[in-house]
Amino acid sequence: MDNPTHETDTASSSGAASPAAPTNFVRNLIDEDLRTGRFGGRVHTRFPPEPNGYLHIGHAKSICLNYGIARDYGGKFNLRFDDTNPTKEEQEYIDSIITDVRWLGADFEDRLLYASDYFDQLYEWALQLIKAGKAYVDHLSADEIRDHRGTLTEPGKDSPYRNRSIEENLDLFVRMKNGEFPDGSCVLRAKIDMASPNLNLRDPVMYRILHAEHPRTGNKWCIYPMYDWAHGQSDSIEGITHSICTLEFEDHRPLYDWFIESLGIYHPQQIEFARLNINYTVMSKRFLRRLVQEGRVRGWDDPRMPTLSGMRRRGYTPEAIRKLCDLTGVSKSNSVVDIGLLEHCLRDHLNLTSARVMAVLRPLKVIIDNYPEGQIEWMEAINNPEDPAAGTRQIPFSRELYIEQEDFMEDAPSKFYRLAPGREVRLRYAYFIKCVNVVKDASGQIVELHCTYDPETRGGDAPDGRKVKATLHWVSAAHALPAEARLYSTLFDTPEPGSDGRDFIDCLNPNSLEVIEKCWVEPSLAAVKPGARFQFERIGYFNVDLDSTPEHLVFNRTVTLRDDWAKIQQKSQPR
């Protein structure tokens, strides 16, 4: 059957992808389907998450691919929750997934759907298979079913209940549905081939008993369809033309085909592609759930997590994630993307869109001895040199400032060009200053610098032509706002957590978060809202965290200004 019987309208399509769209084997298959008139010239895709956790960046690849194809071919895109296991699904997960899909820019319009919408139809189709002698009720336990399944080299064994009569199977299945049996006492299995080389075809379970309340259907059902039974039929009901899945579903495709062909219903085409994997993280909701449940992170949206909500909280942009998905392409070969590529995409976008501000994370006080006490000057600063329309802002300059501790060395080596005793540097947007005295506390720690300034160098070079080799950022001590900075690194300290036989938990990076409780930011940030992104000049890209309030500003470091990965990885190589 080439067209779903329930759908009368068809999306218009030019028969070719957008000229800007990259070609790949998935688009080539769709182009051929459009050329031959398969599916009546329609293109209809979907993203079908299970609502048992938060989405991670691996899901972004599937969202971007499925939505991008529907958009470029003038088709339709569905968001469908495959909500078949009420013991693991929560409304929190559903809400977060909807937010993430929309944040990425995938527009499912009014097509927010659920497999639970089709439970009645799936039940009727299960009865149809029983009546055709293609499904049976099995009283083997889960362990016994596993033992009967066989191995990749040995065929499975028939269940002793496999040859029950159609009448007995119908009676038992209706009683299962009516709640007469306890959880785990029996299941409905498809009757296919216990000797098949594909283990998915060895009489897979279609329904199990779960006396559990479903988030959407309540207590109407005490039997719930297995994912493999619901997935393909849901695609069929929705009139999906191209069911685009990751490679782990390739071995499941013959089973989906068997179900649809046995029922004689509309048949979408399933296409598999390689999922997105990134080093220094894990891409499993099971693993991510464990991190949350064991308190290894602060929640699903912890900025160290690879979840889309965590990345959004850290300051990642949907544009950067979509760019990564474009650059990695679509293929049939599994591979691991270096996290440096993701950060490169992020820097490119943040560089164009982030306002520049000045902040000092580890302050060292500077007093300009020859600057008039009580005087304040307002310096004009550029908001974004990449965007002339961003304009300028005014920042206050006064006698007492803060600079970064690392921008001063008392015994500076020859290649250290920043501030040192007797050395002159430029203050960004302000003056040349020279260090004339160093003040230390009783323990010998430097606590204060005394400097002089050249009033002839405001915002430019010295009139006499002398040059300096460094420009430092700063904030006015009298005007700066206190803030907390959270510096994030990778959650794991090894590229492939767990690959060496250790529990992946043992690969957690103990230095994945550094909190600086007292830093200083320029006063223009007084009214910032959570989610706002900035470049802290000479430090990195930061965004305002959800914990931030006007009384207590909190900034997350989204990414450093430069790619440190090559240097880090070079250091980690054995010599």
PABAVO-73262 format. One record per residue (C-alpha): residue in three letters; x, y, z. Coordinates in Angstrom, 1 decimal, decimal comma, m for minus. Each point is the difference from the previous one (the first is absolute). Layout:
[ala; [X; Y; Z]]
...
//
This chain:
[met; [0,0; 0,0; 0,0]]
[asp; [1,5; 3,3; m1,1]]
[asn; [m2,3; 2,5; 1,8]]
[pro; [m1,5; 0,0; 3,5]]
[thr; [m3,7; m0,4; m0,3]]
[his; [m0,7; 2,6; 2,7]]
[glu; [1,8; 2,9; m1,6]]
[thr; [m1,6; 1,8; m2,9]]
[asp; [2,2; 3,1; m0,3]]
[thr; [3,5; m0,1; m1,2]]
[ala; [2,8; 2,4; 0,6]]
[ser; [1,3; 1,8; m3,0]]
[ser; [3,6; m0,8; m1,1]]
[ser; [2,1; 1,2; m2,8]]
[gly; [1,5; m3,5; m0,2]]
[ala; [3,5; 1,3; 1,0]]
[ala; [1,6; 1,2; 3,1]]
[ser; [0,9; 3,6; 0,6]]
[pro; [3,1; 1,0; m2,0]]
[ala; [1,8; 0,9; 3,2]]
[ala; [m0,8; m3,4; 1,6]]
[pro; [3,0; m2,4; 0,1]]
[thr; [m0,4; m3,2; m1,9]]
[asn; [0,2; m3,3; 1,8]]
[phe; [m1,2; m3,6; m0,5]]
[val; [m3,3; 0,8; 1,9]]
[arg; [m0,8; 2,8; m2,3]]
[asn; [1,0; m2,0; m3,0]]
[leu; [m2,5; m2,7; 1,0]]
[ile; [m2,7; 2,6; 0,4]]
[asp; [0,8; 1,6; m3,4]]
[glu; [m0,5; m3,5; m1,6]]
[asp; [m3,3; m0,4; 1,8]]
[leu; [m1,2; 3,3; m1,3]]
[arg; [1,2; m0,8; m3,5]]
[thr; [m1,9; m3,3; 0,0]]
[gly; [m3,1; 1,5; 1,7]]
[arg; [0,2; m2,3; 3,0]]
[phe; [m2,1; 1,3; 2,9]]
[gly; [m1,9; 2,2; m2,5]]
[gly; [2,8; 2,6; 0,0]]
[arg; [m0,3; 0,6; 3,8]]
[val; [2,8; 0,4; 2,5]]
[his; [m1,0; m0,5; 3,6]]
[thr; [2,6; m0,6; 2,8]]
[arg; [m0,2; m0,2; 3,8]]
[phe; [2,1; 0,1; 3,1]]
[pro; [m1,2; m2,8; 2,4]]
[pro; [1,7; 0,3; 3,4]]
[glu; [m0,9; m2,1; 3,0]]
[pro; [m0,9; 2,3; 2,9]]
[asn; [2,2; m1,8; 2,5]]
[gly; [2,7; 2,7; 0,4]]
[tyr; [1,3; 3,3; m1,5]]
[leu; [1,3; 0,3; m3,5]]
[his; [3,7; 0,2; m0,6]]
[ile; [2,1; 1,3; m2,9]]
[gly; [m0,1; m3,4; m1,7]]
[his; [m3,8; 0,5; m0,4]]
[ala; [0,7; 3,4; m1,6]]
[lys; [1,4; m1,7; m3,1]]
[ser; [m3,2; m1,9; m0,5]]
[ile; [m2,2; 3,0; 0,6]]
[cys; [2,0; 2,2; m2,4]]
[leu; [0,1; m2,7; m2,6]]
[asn; [m3,7; m0,9; 0,1]]
[tyr; [m1,3; 3,6; 0,3]]
[gly; [2,5; 1,2; m2,6]]
[ile; [m1,1; m2,5; m2,6]]
[ala; [m3,7; 0,8; 0,6]]
[arg; [0,7; 3,8; m0,3]]
[asp; [2,2; m0,3; m3,1]]
[tyr; [m2,4; m2,2; m1,9]]
[gly; [m3,1; 2,0; 1,0]]
[gly; [m1,3; m2,9; 2,1]]
[lys; [m1,2; m0,6; 3,6]]
[phe; [1,8; m0,8; 3,2]]
[asn; [m1,6; m1,6; 3,1]]
[leu; [1,1; m0,1; 3,6]]
[arg; [m1,3; m3,3; 1,4]]
[phe; [0,7; m1,4; 3,4]]
[asp; [0,3; m3,7; 0,0]]
[asp; [m1,5; m0,2; 3,5]]
[thr; [m0,4; m3,7; 0,5]]
[asn; [1,6; m0,5; 3,5]]
[pro; [m1,8; 1,9; 2,7]]
[thr; [2,4; m1,3; 2,7]]
[lys; [2,9; 2,1; m1,5]]
[glu; [m1,8; 3,0; m1,5]]
[glu; [m0,8; 3,3; 1,6]]
[gln; [m1,7; 3,2; m1,1]]
[glu; [3,2; 1,9; 0,9]]
[tyr; [1,8; m1,9; m2,8]]
[ile; [m2,8; 0,7; m2,5]]
[asp; [0,1; 3,8; 0,8]]
[ser; [3,7; 0,1; m0,2]]
[ile; [0,1; m1,8; m3,4]]
[ile; [m2,6; 2,4; m1,5]]
[thr; [2,1; 3,0; 1,2]]
[asp; [3,2; m1,5; m1,4]]
[val; [m1,5; m0,8; m3,4]]
[arg; [m1,4; 3,5; m0,4]]
[trp; [3,2; 1,5; 1,3]]
[leu; [1,9; m1,7; m2,8]]
[gly; [m2,3; 1,6; m2,5]]
[ala; [m2,0; m3,1; m1,1]]
[asp; [m3,6; 1,0; m0,6]]
[phe; [m2,5; m2,8; 0,4]]
[glu; [m2,9; 2,4; m0,3]]
[asp; [m3,1; m1,6; 1,5]]
[arg; [1,4; m3,6; m0,4]]
[leu; [0,8; m0,8; 3,6]]
[leu; [m0,9; m3,7; 0,2]]
[tyr; [0,3; m3,0; 2,3]]
[ala; [0,1; m3,7; m0,6]]
[ser; [m2,5; m0,2; 2,8]]
[asp; [m2,4; 1,7; m2,4]]
[tyr; [0,0; m3,3; m1,9]]
[phe; [m0,3; m2,5; 2,8]]
[asp; [m3,5; m1,0; m1,0]]
[gln; [1,1; m0,6; m3,6]]
[leu; [3,1; m1,9; 1,1]]
[tyr; [m2,2; m2,3; 2,1]]
[glu; [m2,3; m0,7; m2,9]]
[trp; [2,9; m0,8; m2,2]]
[ala; [1,4; m2,3; 2,6]]
[leu; [m3,4; m1,9; 0,0]]
[gln; [0,3; m0,1; m3,8]]
[leu; [3,4; m1,8; 0,2]]
[ile; [m1,3; m2,4; 2,6]]
[lys; [m2,9; m0,9; m2,3]]
[ala; [2,5; m0,5; m2,8]]
[gly; [2,0; m2,5; 2,1]]
[lys; [2,9; 2,5; 0,1]]
[ala; [0,0; 0,9; 3,7]]
[tyr; [m0,4; m2,0; 3,3]]
[val; [m0,2; 0,5; 3,7]]
[asp; [3,1; m1,4; 1,8]]
[his; [0,2; m0,8; 3,7]]
[leu; [3,8; m0,5; 0,0]]
[ser; [1,8; 2,4; 2,4]]
[ala; [2,3; 2,7; m1,4]]
[asp; [3,0; m2,1; 1,0]]
[glu; [m1,4; m3,0; m1,7]]
[ile; [m0,8; 1,9; m3,2]]
[arg; [3,6; 1,3; 0,0]]
[asp; [1,3; m3,6; 0,4]]
[his; [m2,2; m1,3; m2,8]]
[arg; [1,1; 2,8; m2,3]]
[gly; [3,3; m1,7; m1,0]]
[thr; [3,2; 1,8; m1,0]]
[leu; [1,5; 1,4; m3,2]]
[thr; [1,4; m3,5; m0,8]]
[glu; [m2,8; m2,2; 1,4]]
[pro; [m3,7; 0,1; m0,9]]
[gly; [m2,6; 0,7; 2,7]]
[lys; [m2,5; m2,5; 1,4]]
[asp; [m3,8; 0,1; m0,4]]
[ser; [m1,9; 1,0; 3,1]]
[pro; [m2,3; m2,8; 1,2]]
[tyr; [m2,9; 2,5; m0,3]]
[arg; [0,8; 0,8; m3,7]]
[asn; [m2,6; m2,2; m1,5]]
[arg; [m3,0; 0,9; 2,0]]
[ser; [m3,2; 0,3; m1,9]]
[ile; [m1,1; 3,3; m1,4]]
[glu; [m3,1; m0,1; 2,3]]
[glu; [2,1; m0,6; 3,1]]
[asn; [2,4; 2,9; m1,0]]
[leu; [m2,9; 2,4; m0,6]]
[asp; [m1,5; m0,9; 3,3]]
[leu; [3,2; 0,4; 1,9]]
[phe; [0,9; 3,3; m1,7]]
[val; [m3,3; 1,5; 0,8]]
[arg; [0,4; m1,1; 3,6]]
[met; [3,4; 1,6; 0,0]]
[lys; [m1,5; 3,2; m1,2]]
[asn; [m2,8; m0,2; 2,7]]
[gly; [2,6; m0,2; 2,8]]
[glu; [m0,6; m3,6; 1,1]]
[phe; [3,8; m0,9; 0,1]]
[pro; [2,8; 1,5; 2,1]]
[asp; [3,0; 1,8; m1,4]]
[gly; [2,5; m2,4; m1,6]]
[ser; [m2,3; m3,0; m0,1]]
[cys; [m0,4; m0,1; m3,8]]
[val; [0,7; 2,0; m3,2]]
[leu; [m1,2; 0,1; m3,5]]
[arg; [2,6; m1,1; m2,6]]
[ala; [0,1; 0,1; m3,7]]
[lys; [0,4; m3,4; m1,6]]
[ile; [2,7; 0,4; m2,6]]
[asp; [3,1; m2,3; 0,0]]
[met; [2,0; m1,2; 3,0]]
[ala; [2,8; m1,1; m2,3]]
[ser; [0,4; 3,3; m1,8]]
[pro; [3,6; 1,3; m0,2]]
[asn; [m1,5; 3,4; 1,0]]
[leu; [m0,7; m0,3; 3,7]]
[asn; [m2,7; 2,7; m0,3]]
[leu; [m2,2; m2,4; m1,9]]
[arg; [0,1; m2,8; 2,6]]
[asp; [m3,5; 0,5; 1,2]]
[pro; [0,4; 3,5; 1,5]]
[val; [m2,2; 1,2; 2,8]]
[met; [m2,8; 2,4; m1,1]]
[tyr; [m1,8; 0,7; 3,2]]
[arg; [0,9; m0,3; 3,7]]
[ile; [m2,2; 0,5; 3,1]]
[leu; [0,7; 3,1; 2,0]]
[his; [m2,6; 1,1; 2,6]]
[ala; [1,3; 3,5; m0,1]]
[glu; [m1,6; 3,4; m0,6]]
[his; [0,9; 1,6; m3,3]]
[pro; [0,5; 3,8; m0,2]]
[arg; [m2,5; 0,3; m2,8]]
[thr; [m2,3; m3,0; 0,1]]
[gly; [m0,2; m0,4; 3,8]]
[asn; [m1,1; m3,4; 1,1]]
[lys; [m1,9; m1,0; m3,2]]
[trp; [2,7; m2,5; m0,9]]
[cys; [1,9; m2,6; 2,0]]
[ile; [1,7; m1,4; m3,1]]
[tyr; [2,4; 2,1; m1,9]]
[pro; [1,6; m0,5; m3,4]]
[met; [3,7; m0,5; m0,4]]
[tyr; [1,9; 2,7; m1,8]]
[asp; [0,6; m2,3; m3,0]]
[trp; [m3,7; m0,7; m0,4]]
[ala; [m1,1; 3,6; 0,4]]
[his; [2,7; 1,7; m2,0]]
[gly; [m0,5; m1,1; m3,5]]
[gln; [m3,8; 0,0; 0,2]]
[ser; [0,0; 3,5; 1,4]]
[asp; [2,0; 1,1; m3,0]]
[ser; [m2,6; m1,7; m2,2]]
[ile; [m3,0; 1,6; 1,6]]
[glu; [1,6; 3,5; m0,3]]
[gly; [0,8; m0,5; m3,7]]
[ile; [3,7; 0,4; 0,5]]
[thr; [1,8; m0,5; m3,3]]
[his; [3,6; m0,3; 1,2]]
[ser; [0,7; m1,4; 3,5]]
[ile; [3,5; 1,2; 0,5]]
[cys; [1,7; m1,8; 2,9]]
[thr; [3,5; m0,6; 1,4]]
[leu; [2,0; m3,0; m0,9]]
[glu; [m1,0; m2,1; 3,1]]
[phe; [m3,4; m0,4; m1,5]]
[glu; [1,3; m1,5; m3,3]]
[asp; [m0,5; m3,6; 1,4]]
[his; [m3,4; 0,9; 1,2]]
[arg; [m1,2; 1,0; m3,5]]
[pro; [m0,9; m3,6; m1,1]]
[leu; [m2,2; m0,2; 3,1]]
[tyr; [m1,8; 3,3; m0,8]]
[asp; [m0,4; m1,2; m3,6]]
[trp; [m1,5; m3,3; 1,2]]
[phe; [m2,5; 1,7; 2,3]]
[ile; [m1,2; 2,4; m2,7]]
[glu; [m0,1; m2,6; m2,8]]
[ser; [m1,9; m2,5; 2,3]]
[leu; [m2,6; 2,7; 0,7]]
[gly; [m0,2; 1,2; m3,6]]
[ile; [0,3; 3,7; 0,9]]
[tyr; [1,8; 3,0; m1,4]]
[his; [3,7; m0,6; m0,1]]
[pro; [2,5; 2,9; 0,6]]
[gln; [3,6; m0,4; m1,0]]
[gln; [2,5; m0,2; 2,8]]
[ile; [3,5; 1,4; m0,6]]
[glu; [2,8; m0,3; 2,6]]
[phe; [2,9; 2,4; 0,5]]
[ala; [3,0; 0,2; 2,3]]
[arg; [m0,8; 1,8; 3,3]]
[leu; [2,0; 2,9; 1,3]]
[asn; [2,7; m0,9; 2,5]]
[ile; [2,3; 2,5; 1,8]]
[asn; [3,1; m0,8; 2,0]]
[tyr; [0,3; 0,9; 3,7]]
[thr; [m3,6; m0,8; 0,7]]
[val; [m2,6; m2,7; 0,0]]
[met; [m3,0; m0,3; m2,3]]
[ser; [m2,4; m2,3; 1,9]]
[lys; [m3,1; 1,1; 1,8]]
[arg; [0,6; m2,9; 2,4]]
[phe; [3,4; 1,3; 0,9]]
[leu; [m1,1; 3,6; 0,2]]
[arg; [m2,9; m1,0; 2,3]]
[arg; [2,5; m1,7; 2,3]]
[leu; [2,1; 3,1; 0,2]]
[val; [m3,1; 1,9; 1,1]]
[gln; [m1,4; m2,6; 2,4]]
[glu; [3,4; m0,5; 1,7]]
[gly; [0,5; 3,8; 0,4]]
[arg; [3,1; 0,1; m2,2]]
[val; [m1,4; 3,1; m1,7]]
[arg; [m2,5; 2,6; 1,1]]
[gly; [m2,8; m1,3; m2,2]]
[trp; [m0,8; m0,7; m3,6]]
[asp; [0,7; 3,6; m0,9]]
[asp; [3,4; 0,1; 1,7]]
[pro; [2,2; 2,0; m2,4]]
[arg; [2,5; m2,8; m0,1]]
[met; [m2,6; m2,5; m1,4]]
[pro; [m0,3; m0,7; m3,7]]
[thr; [m3,8; 0,5; 0,3]]
[leu; [m1,4; 2,8; m2,2]]
[ser; [m1,4; 1,6; 3,2]]
[gly; [3,4; m0,1; 1,6]]
[met; [1,7; 1,4; m3,1]]
[arg; [m2,6; 2,8; m0,2]]
[arg; [0,6; 0,8; 3,6]]
[arg; [3,7; 0,2; m0,6]]
[gly; [m0,5; 2,4; m2,8]]
[tyr; [0,1; m2,1; m3,1]]
[thr; [m2,0; 1,3; m2,9]]
[pro; [m2,3; m2,1; m2,3]]
[glu; [1,8; 1,5; m3,0]]
[ala; [3,3; m1,5; 1,2]]
[ile; [m1,5; m3,4; 0,5]]
[arg; [m1,7; 0,1; m3,4]]
[lys; [3,3; 0,9; m1,5]]
[leu; [1,7; m3,0; 1,6]]
[cys; [m2,7; m2,3; m1,4]]
[asp; [0,6; 1,5; m3,5]]
[leu; [3,8; m0,4; 0,3]]
[thr; [m0,1; m3,6; 1,1]]
[gly; [m2,2; m1,0; m2,8]]
[val; [m2,2; m3,1; m0,4]]
[ser; [1,6; m3,3; m0,6]]
[lys; [m0,3; m3,8; 0,7]]
[ser; [3,3; m0,1; 1,9]]
[asn; [0,1; 0,5; 3,8]]
[ser; [2,7; 2,5; 1,1]]
[val; [0,9; 2,2; 2,9]]
[val; [0,1; 3,8; m0,4]]
[asp; [2,6; 1,9; 1,9]]
[ile; [m1,5; 2,4; 2,5]]
[gly; [2,3; 2,6; m1,4]]
[leu; [m2,1; 0,2; m3,1]]
[leu; [m3,1; 0,7; 2,0]]
[glu; [1,8; 2,7; 1,9]]
[his; [1,2; 1,4; m3,4]]
[cys; [m3,6; 0,3; m1,2]]
[leu; [m1,0; 1,7; 3,2]]
[arg; [2,8; 2,5; 0,0]]
[asp; [m0,7; 1,0; m3,6]]
[his; [m3,6; 0,8; 0,8]]
[leu; [0,7; 1,7; 3,4]]
[asn; [2,7; 2,1; m1,5]]
[leu; [m2,6; 1,5; m2,4]]
[thr; [m2,8; 0,4; 2,5]]
[ser; [1,4; 0,6; 3,5]]
[ala; [0,4; 3,4; 1,5]]
[arg; [3,4; 0,7; 1,4]]
[val; [0,3; 1,0; 3,6]]
[met; [2,8; 0,2; 2,6]]
[ala; [0,2; m2,3; 3,0]]
[val; [2,8; m0,9; 2,4]]
[leu; [m0,2; m3,5; 1,4]]
[arg; [3,0; 0,0; 2,4]]
[pro; [0,4; 3,6; 1,0]]
[leu; [3,1; 1,9; 0,9]]
[lys; [m0,4; 3,6; 1,1]]
[val; [1,7; 2,8; m1,9]]
[ile; [0,2; 3,5; 1,4]]
[ile; [1,0; 2,8; m2,4]]
[asp; [1,9; 2,3; 2,2]]
[asn; [0,0; 3,1; m2,3]]
[tyr; [m3,7; m0,3; m1,0]]
[pro; [m2,2; 2,5; 1,8]]
[glu; [m1,9; m1,4; 3,0]]
[gly; [m3,8; 0,0; m0,5]]
[gln; [0,3; 0,5; m3,8]]
[ile; [m2,0; m2,2; m2,3]]
[glu; [0,3; m0,1; m3,8]]
[trp; [m2,2; m1,9; m2,3]]
[met; [1,8; m1,9; m2,7]]
[glu; [m1,7; m1,0; m3,3]]
[ala; [0,2; m3,7; m0,6]]
[ile; [m1,0; m2,0; m3,1]]
[asn; [m2,7; m2,5; 0,6]]
[asn; [0,9; m2,4; m2,8]]
[pro; [2,7; 0,7; m2,6]]
[glu; [m1,7; m2,7; m2,3]]
[asp; [m3,3; 1,9; 0,0]]
[pro; [0,3; 3,8; m0,6]]
[ala; [m3,8; 0,3; 0,7]]
[ala; [0,7; m1,1; 3,6]]
[gly; [1,3; 3,4; 0,8]]
[thr; [1,9; 1,1; 3,1]]
[arg; [m0,4; 0,4; 3,7]]
[gln; [1,5; 2,1; 2,8]]
[ile; [2,1; m1,6; 2,7]]
[pro; [1,3; 1,9; 3,1]]
[phe; [3,7; 0,5; 0,7]]
[ser; [1,2; 1,1; 3,4]]
[arg; [3,1; 0,1; 2,2]]
[glu; [m0,4; m3,5; 1,3]]
[leu; [m0,4; m3,0; m2,3]]
[tyr; [0,1; m3,7; m0,1]]
[ile; [2,1; m2,0; m2,5]]
[glu; [0,6; m3,8; m0,3]]
[gln; [2,6; m1,4; 2,4]]
[glu; [1,6; m1,9; m2,9]]
[asp; [0,6; 3,3; m1,9]]
[phe; [2,7; 1,0; 2,5]]
[met; [3,4; m1,7; 0,8]]
[glu; [2,5; 1,5; 2,4]]
[asp; [2,9; m1,9; m1,5]]
[ala; [m1,2; m0,2; m3,6]]
[pro; [1,9; m2,0; m2,6]]
[ser; [1,0; 1,6; m3,2]]
[lys; [m2,9; m1,3; m2,0]]
[phe; [m2,6; 1,2; 2,6]]
[tyr; [m1,3; 3,2; m1,5]]
[arg; [m2,7; 0,9; 2,5]]
[leu; [0,3; 2,2; 3,2]]
[ala; [3,2; m0,3; 2,1]]
[pro; [2,0; 2,5; 2,2]]
[gly; [1,1; 2,9; m2,2]]
[arg; [m1,9; m1,3; m3,0]]
[glu; [m2,7; 1,9; m1,9]]
[val; [m3,1; m1,5; m1,5]]
[arg; [m3,3; 1,2; m1,6]]
[leu; [m3,3; m0,2; 1,8]]
[arg; [m2,7; m0,9; m2,5]]
[tyr; [m1,9; 3,1; m1,2]]
[ala; [1,9; 2,1; 2,6]]
[tyr; [3,6; 1,0; 0,8]]
[phe; [3,6; m1,2; 0,1]]
[ile; [1,0; m0,9; 3,6]]
[lys; [3,3; m0,9; 1,6]]
[cys; [0,6; m2,0; 3,1]]
[val; [2,0; 1,9; 2,6]]
[asn; [m0,5; m2,0; 3,2]]
[val; [m1,2; m3,4; 1,2]]
[val; [m1,7; m0,5; 3,4]]
[lys; [0,0; m3,4; 1,7]]
[asp; [m1,7; m1,3; 3,1]]
[ala; [1,7; m1,7; 3,0]]
[ser; [0,2; m3,3; m1,9]]
[gly; [1,7; 1,5; m3,0]]
[gln; [m3,0; m0,1; m2,2]]
[ile; [m0,4; 3,0; m2,5]]
[val; [m3,2; 1,8; 1,0]]
[glu; [0,3; 3,4; m1,8]]
[leu; [1,9; 1,7; m2,7]]
[his; [0,7; 3,7; m0,2]]
[cys; [0,3; 1,5; m3,5]]
[thr; [0,1; 3,3; m1,8]]
[tyr; [m1,9; 0,9; m3,2]]
[asp; [0,8; 2,1; m3,0]]
[pro; [m3,0; 2,4; m0,5]]
[glu; [1,1; 0,5; m3,6]]
[thr; [m0,8; m3,6; m1,0]]
[arg; [m3,7; m0,1; 0,5]]
[gly; [m1,5; m2,5; m2,5]]
[gly; [3,1; 0,1; m2,2]]
[asp; [3,7; 0,0; m0,5]]
[ala; [2,5; 2,1; 1,8]]
[pro; [0,7; 3,4; m1,7]]
[asp; [3,7; m0,6; 0,1]]
[gly; [m0,4; m3,3; m1,9]]
[arg; [1,0; m2,4; 2,7]]
[lys; [m1,6; m3,4; m0,2]]
[val; [m1,2; m2,6; 2,5]]
[lys; [m0,2; m3,8; m0,7]]
[ala; [m3,1; m0,8; 2,0]]
[thr; [m3,6; 1,2; 0,5]]
[leu; [m1,7; m1,0; 3,2]]
[his; [m3,7; m0,1; 0,9]]
[trp; [m1,1; 1,5; 3,3]]
[val; [m3,0; 1,2; 2,0]]
[ser; [m0,5; 3,0; 2,2]]
[ala; [0,1; m1,1; 3,7]]
[ala; [m2,5; 2,6; 1,0]]
[his; [m2,5; m1,0; m2,7]]
[ala; [0,5; m3,7; m0,7]]
[leu; [m2,7; m2,5; 1,0]]
[pro; [0,9; m3,1; 2,0]]
[ala; [m0,8; m3,3; m1,8]]
[glu; [0,5; m3,7; 0,1]]
[ala; [1,7; m1,7; m2,9]]
[arg; [m0,3; m3,8; m0,7]]
[leu; [2,7; m1,3; m2,2]]
[tyr; [m0,9; m3,3; m1,7]]
[ser; [2,1; m2,6; m1,6]]
[thr; [m0,8; m3,4; m1,4]]
[leu; [m2,0; m2,3; 2,3]]
[phe; [2,4; m2,9; m0,6]]
[asp; [3,8; 0,0; m0,1]]
[thr; [0,4; m2,6; m2,7]]
[pro; [m1,1; 0,1; m3,6]]
[glu; [m2,1; m3,2; 0,1]]
[pro; [m1,3; m0,5; 3,6]]
[gly; [m0,2; m3,6; 1,0]]
[ser; [1,8; m1,3; m3,1]]
[asp; [3,0; m1,2; 2,1]]
[gly; [m2,2; m2,4; 2,0]]
[arg; [m0,7; 2,5; 2,9]]
[asp; [m3,4; 1,0; 1,0]]
[phe; [m0,7; 3,3; m1,8]]
[ile; [m0,7; 1,6; 3,3]]
[asp; [3,7; m0,6; 0,9]]
[cys; [0,9; 2,2; m3,0]]
[leu; [m1,6; 3,1; 1,3]]
[asn; [2,2; 3,1; m0,1]]
[pro; [0,5; 1,3; 3,6]]
[asn; [0,8; 3,4; m1,5]]
[ser; [m3,1; 0,3; m2,2]]
[leu; [m1,2; 3,0; 2,0]]
[glu; [1,8; 2,9; 1,7]]
[val; [m2,1; 2,6; 1,8]]
[ile; [1,5; 3,5; 0,5]]
[glu; [m2,3; 1,5; 2,6]]
[lys; [1,3; 3,6; m0,1]]
[cys; [0,9; 1,5; m3,3]]
[trp; [m0,9; 3,4; m1,4]]
[val; [m1,9; 1,1; m3,2]]
[glu; [m0,6; 3,4; m1,6]]
[pro; [m3,2; 1,8; 1,1]]
[ser; [m1,7; m0,3; m3,3]]
[leu; [m0,9; m3,6; 1,0]]
[ala; [m2,2; 1,2; 2,9]]
[ala; [m3,3; m0,9; m1,7]]
[val; [1,0; m3,1; m2,0]]
[lys; [m2,5; m2,9; m0,2]]
[pro; [0,7; m3,7; 0,1]]
[gly; [1,1; m1,4; m3,3]]
[ala; [1,7; 3,2; m1,2]]
[arg; [3,4; m0,7; m1,7]]
[phe; [3,1; 2,1; 0,2]]
[gln; [3,7; m0,1; m0,9]]
[phe; [2,0; 0,9; 3,1]]
[glu; [2,9; 1,6; m1,8]]
[arg; [3,2; m2,0; 0,0]]
[ile; [m1,6; m2,7; 2,2]]
[gly; [m2,8; m1,9; m1,9]]
[tyr; [m3,6; m0,2; m0,8]]
[phe; [m2,5; 0,1; 2,9]]
[asn; [m3,7; 0,0; 0,5]]
[val; [m2,3; 0,9; 2,9]]
[asp; [m1,0; m3,1; 1,9]]
[leu; [m3,6; m0,8; 1,1]]
[asp; [1,2; 0,4; 3,6]]
[ser; [0,9; 3,6; m0,6]]
[thr; [m1,9; 2,9; 1,7]]
[pro; [0,5; 3,7; 0,0]]
[glu; [1,4; m0,4; 3,5]]
[his; [2,3; m2,9; m0,9]]
[leu; [1,2; m0,2; m3,6]]
[val; [1,1; m3,4; m1,2]]
[phe; [1,8; m0,7; m3,3]]
[asn; [0,9; m3,3; m1,6]]
[arg; [3,0; m0,2; m2,2]]
[thr; [m1,4; m1,4; m3,2]]
[val; [3,3; m0,5; m1,8]]
[thr; [3,5; 1,5; 0,0]]
[leu; [1,1; 2,5; m2,5]]
[arg; [2,5; m2,4; m1,7]]
[asp; [0,1; m3,7; m0,6]]
[asp; [2,0; m1,6; 2,8]]
[trp; [m0,7; m3,6; m1,1]]
[ala; [3,0; m0,5; m2,3]]
[lys; [2,3; 1,2; 2,8]]
[ile; [m1,8; m2,1; 2,7]]
[gln; [0,0; m3,1; m2,2]]
[gln; [3,7; 0,5; m0,9]]
[lys; [0,9; 0,1; 3,6]]
[ser; [m1,9; m3,2; 0,7]]
[gln; [1,9; m2,0; m2,7]]
[pro; [2,7; m2,4; 1,3]]
[arg; [3,5; 1,2; m0,6]]
//
